[in-house]
Amino acid sequence: MTISFQIRSRSARSAARSGLIATAHGAFPTPAFMPVGTKGTVKGVPPWMVRATGAGIVLGNTYHLMLRPGADRVAALGGLQRFSGWNGPMLTDSGGYQAYSLADTNRITEDGAVFRSIVDGSVVSLSPEVSMRVQNQLGADIIMAMDDCPPSIDPATERINQPRLSVAARRDTDSRPGAARFDHAARLREAVDRSARWLARCAAAHARPAEQALFGIVQGGVDLIERTRSAALTTATDLPGYAIGGVAVGESPEQVARVVRHTAPLLPADRPRYLMGVGYERDILAAVLAGVDMFDCVLPTRNGRNANAFTPTGTLRLRNAKFACDAAPLVEGCDCPACAGVTMHDVRTGPFSRGYLRHLFTADEMLGPILVTLHNLRHFQRFMEDIRSAIASDDWIGVCRRWPVAVDGLPNELREGVRPVIEPRSEPA
C-alpha cells in the first residue's frame, strides 16, 4: 500500500486545508508537524512518549542511517519502524540536504554526492540510485527523491550566517573552470535541472512503489522564475506527493514566505505538499495559509536539549538566572509532562517548575533536556491541533490570540500577507 490523501476541510478565507494521510503503518492528520529522528530516534525521548505528544509521523535521516548502522542491518532487523520501535508512519529524506549542509566534507557531481563519512572518515558515494536503494531497505512509508540543494541566497550580495554555506559557495565557484566568482543564478539553474534529472533516476530506481510513496522536491532558491520552472519539471512526474525544498537555509522570513506563497499553488492540489525543514511558528502559519500540509524541523528537539523552551509568547532561555527561583511551569495550561505532570501506576510526578528545570541544566542532569524536549514537541503538536481546528472554523483571529508568537515574530511583509486572513473584514457602510 502506498499513501492516500483525503482533504476533509478547507478554509474559506485562505488556501489552508486539513486532511488525512493514510499509510500502511497508520494515518495522521494534516497539517502535520513531524519530529526529526535523525539516527532512528528522536533524541532522548522513547517512541511511546513521542506518540504521547501527539505526533503522528516521524522523520528519519537516510545519510546518517546508511553510515550507521547501515541500511542492510536495518532491513535485516525488520525495517525502520520495527528497528526504532516507532509503530507508525515514517518519512525518510534522501540525503541530498546533507550534500548541502555538510558542504565542507563533500563534492557534487552529475552522478551524485561524494562524502567524507562523519563516522570514520571513509569516502561514501550517494547517487539517486543509492539513495533509493537505501530508502527501500529502510522501509519508510514516504521517501524523498534525491535533489541538488544550492545556497538559496547569493553570498556575494547577502550575508551568510552559517560557515558551511560559505564553504558551499566557494566549492561551487571552484568547480567552474575560469569562473571569477560564484554565479548564483547559474547555480540555481543547474540545481533545478539536476534535481529534475535526479528525480527521473530516482523514479526509475524505486523498487517498492506499491509500498513506499516517492515525493519529488522543488528547488530554485528565492528566484521565483526558477521555482516556477522547477515546479513544472518536478510535477511532470506523477508522484504521490511533492515538497518545497531549499528554504530556511539562510533566507529571511520574508523570503521564505514569498517563496512558499508562490510555489505551493504550483503543486497539485490533490497531493500532499511538504515544506522541508521549516519549524518556526510564524513560518508554519504562513505556509499553512498558502496550502502546505506537512512540516519537519529539528528546532523542538535541538532547542530542548539546549534549555530553550517554546511558549505561545516566545522562547524561554532557562539558563538565564532570572528563572532560578521561578516556581511557575513553562506554560500554564500546557498538558505536556513537564508542565502538567504524569500519573502512572497511581504515582503522580510533576509538574516541574522553571526553577527546577533550570537546575537540571546547570547540574548537567539528563532529565532537563528530556523534559524540555517533550514540552517543545507537545508545543508544536498543540499548535498544529489548533491550526487544524481553525481551518474548519476560519477562526484565525483566535489562533493568533492564543499563539501570539506566530504573529508577533512576523516581519512587516509577512504580516501584510496574512492580515486579510487574521483580521476581520470590514463591512461596507
N, C-alpha and C positions, 0 to 999 in steps of 0.2 A: 504493500500500500504506500503510495506517495501521500502528499498532503491534500486537504481540501480547505477552501476558504469561503466562509459564508459571511456576508455583510448583513448585520442584524439591525443596525440603526445608523442614520445619517443626520448630521447637523443641518438645520435649515438655514443657518447663518454663516456657514463656512464649509470647507471641503472635508471636515473631520468626519470619520466614520468609525463605528465599532463593529466587531465581528468575532468570529471564532475560527481558529485554525486547528484542524484535526489531523493527527499523525498516527502512525502505528503504535506509538507509545503514549497516546493520550491527546487531549485537546487543551488549548489555552486561549483565553480571551484576548482580544486586541482593542485598542493599542496596548502593547505589551513591552515591559522592560525586562531584559534578560541579564541576570547576574553573570559575571565572567568567571568561569572556572578554567583558567589558563592551562593548568597541568593536570586536569582531570579532577580538580576540586576547587570549590570556592574557598579561598584561603581561610583556614581556621574555623570553618563552620561545617558541621556534618550535614549530609544531604537532607535529612528529615527536618533540620532546623531551617535550611534554605527554603524548603517547601512551606514550612510554617509561616514564613514571612509573606507568603502569597505568590511567590514566583511560580510560573507555570512552565518555563523553559529555561535551560541553562546553556551557556556557550562554552565550547572547548577550543583549544588552540592547536591547529594542525602542526605548525612548525615545532612547538615545544614537545608535543606528544610523539612526533616522529623521531625526535632526538632521544627522548627518554620518557617511557620505557621502550618505545618503538611500536609502530602500528601492528607488526606481526604479533607481538606479545599481547597487545590489547585485544586483537581479534581472537587469539587463542584462549583468552580468558573471558570470551563471551561478548565482546564489543564494548563500546564506551559506557553505555548505560549500566550494564552489569559490572563492568570493571570499576566504575566510580561509585556505584551504589545509588545513582540517581535514576529512579524508575519513572521517568517522564520524558517529554520531548527534549531533544538536544539539537544544537546547531554547531557546526564546526566552520571556522574560517579557513581560507585556502592557504595561508602562509604568505600571500602576496604582500600584506601590510608589513610583515617583518622585513621584506626586502627594502622597504622604505624606512621603518623605524630603527633598523639595525644597519643603517647605510654605511657605517664605518667598518663593517665586517663582511661586506658582500659586494658583488658586482652583478649587473643585469645584462643579459644578452637576449637575443631573439628567442633562444631556446628556453630561457628561464632565469632563475637566480642561482648564483653560486655563493654559498655562505661559508664563513668560518664558524664552526659549531661553538655555541656558548657553553657546551658541556665539556668537551675535551679538545677543542681547537682543530678538529679534523675538518676537511673540506666536504661540504654537503651540497649536492645539486638538487634544486627543486624546480621542476618543469611543470607545465599544466598536467601532463600525463602522470607524473609522480604525485602531484597534489591530489588528483582524482583517485589514484590507487590507494594512497594513504587514507583519504576520507572514506573511500569504500570500505576499507578494513576497519576503520574506527566505528563506522556504522551509524552516525548521527542521522536524524530524520531530515534535517536541512543541511545541505553542503553548499559551499560557495565556490564559484569559478575563480581561478587564479587571475588576478588583474595586475596591471602595472600602475602603481600609485605614485604619481610625481609630487614634488613640492607644489602645494596649491597656490602659493603666492611667490612672486618674483623676489628673490633675495637681493637683487640689485636695487629695488625700489622700496622694499618694506623690510623692517627689522624682523629677523627670525630669532625667536627666543629659545630655541632648542638646538644645542650644539650639533646633534646628529642631522638636523635639517640642513645646516650649513655644509656638513660633510656630503650630503646627498647632492647639493647644488654643485659643489666642487667636483664630485665624482662625475656628474653628468656633463659638466663643462669639459673635463679632461678626456671624456670618452669621444669627444667630437674633434677629429683632426683639424687643426688650423683654426679652431674656434677661439676668438679673442676673449669672449666672456660667455657666461651662462645665457643661453637663448631660451627664456622661459616659455614663450609662445610655441617655439618648435618642440620643446619638451612635452608640453601639454598635448600637442597634435600627435606626437609619437606615442604617448601613453594611451590616448584614445584608440588609435589604430591598433596598437599592440594588444590592448585589452580585448578588442574585438577578435583579433586573430587567436588569442589565447582562449577566449570563450568557445570558439569553434573547436579547438583542440580538446578542451575540457568536455564539451558535449559528446564528441566522438569517443573519448576515452572513458566516459562514465559507464561503469559496468553494472550499476544497480538502479537504473532509472525508475523501476517499478516500486522500489522501496525507499529511495532517498531523493528528495526534491532538490534539484540544482537551481540556484539563483545566480543570475548574471549581475554584474556590477557596473554602474555608470561612473565614469571619471570625467575629467575636464577642468579641475581646479575651480577658480572663481570666474572663468571665462564662460559666459552663458552660451555663446555660439558653439563652443566645444562641448558643453554639456548637452545641448540640443543634438549635436551630431552623434555624441556617444550614446544618448538615449535611443536614437534611431537605429544605430548599429547593434546595440545590445538587445533591444526588443524585437529585432528582426529574427532572432532565435526564439522560438516558442518555448517558454520555461514556466515552471510553477510559480515563480516569484522573481522580484528584481530588487536591487539595492542601490542606494546612493552612497558611493564611497568617496574617499579623498576629501572629507570635510573634517572640521575640528582638528586640523593638523597645522595650526598656525594662523588661521584667519580670525578676523574679528567676529563678534556675534552678528553684526550687521551683514557681513559677507556670508556667514553660514546660512542665515535666514533667507537671504536673497537667492542663494543657490538652491536651497530646498524648495522655496516657493516657486521657482522657475522649473525645477526638474520633476518634482512629484507628479504634476499633471501630465507629464510626457510619458509616464509609465502606465501600463494597462490598469484600468480601474477595477477589474475583476480579479486581480492578483495582489498578494501581499506586497507592500512597499516597506523596505527596511532601510533605515538611516543608520549607518555603521559608526560606532564609536562616539556617539553623542550622548552626554549624560547630564548637562545642567538643566535645571527645571525650565528656565526661560527658553532654551533651545528645543526641548521636548514639546513644550506648549505650542510654540510657533510651528513646529513640524507637524504636530497633530492637526492643527488648524489648516495645514496645507494638504492633508490627506495621507500622512505617513502612519504605518501600522506597527512597526517593530523598532526597538532601540536596544542598544547594549552599551555599557561603559564600565571601566574599572573604578570610576570615582567612588562609589559607595564603599567598596572594599579597601581600596588603597587609602582613601581618606580615613576610614575607620581604623586602620592599622596605625595611622599617624595622629590619632587623638583629635580628629576633626569630625564633628557630628553635624549632620544636616538637620535643619529645622525649617518649618514653614516660613520663618522670617529671616533665615540666613544661617551661616555656619558658626558653630561654637568651637573655638580652639581651646580644648580642655587643658592644655598645658599652661595656659595663662593663669597667673597667680590669683586672679580675682575669683576663680572657681574653687579655691582651696577649701573654703568654708560654706560653699553653696549647697544647701540642703534640697534644692528643687531637682526634679527629674529633668532629663534632657528636654522633653517636651510634655507638657501637661496634656493628658488625653491620648497620648500615643499608646498603642496596645502592644508594643514590642517587649521582649523580655527585660530589657534594660529599664524601660520607663514604667511598665505595668507589673513586672514580675511574672513568675510562673508558679503554678501549683501542680506538682507531680507526686503521686502516691501519698496524697494528703499532707505533703510538705510544701510550705509556701516559701519561695525565695524572692528577694527583691520587693519593691522596686529599688533601684540604685540611684543615689544622689550624684549630682555633678561632682561634688567634693570627693566622693568615694571613687568615682571613675577616674578623676584626675590623679588620685593617689595610686591607683593601679598602674597608670602610665609612668608616673615618676618613679615607682618602685620596680618597673620593668616586669610587672606581673602579666602573664599572657591573657588573663581574664579580661583585661581592659580592651585590647584590640578585638576580642571575640564579641563582647557586649556592644561596643560601638559599631562594629561591622553589622551585627544583627539589627541594631537600630537603623543604620543607614539603609540597609536592604529593605527593611519594612517601610521606611520613609518613602522610598521610590515606589513601592507597591501601593501604598496608601494614595500617593499622588496619582498613579495610573488608575486606581479604582475610582477616584473622584472624577478624573477626566472621562472615563467610560460612562459614568452616570450623567455627566454634563452633556455628552454628545446627544443623548436621548432627550434631555430637557432643554438644551441650549442655555443652561444657567452658567454662562462663562463669568458673569459678574461674581457669582458665588464661589467659583473656583479661585478667582483672583483674590477674593476677600479671605478665603481660607488658606491660600498659598501665596502670600504677597511676594515671596522670593521669586516666583515665576514672572512677576511683573516689575517689581522694584529694580531688578537687575537688568531690565531691558534698556538698551540704548535707544535714542530718540527714533532712529529709522525703524527699528523693530517695533517699538511702541506704537508708532503710527500704523504699522502693518496689521496689528491686532486690535487697535482701538475700535474699528467698526464692529468687531465681534464682542469685545468685552464691555463695551459701554452701550447703554440703551440708545436706540434710535429715536431721534426727536420726531414728534408727530407734527404734521403740518397744522398751522394755525387755522 
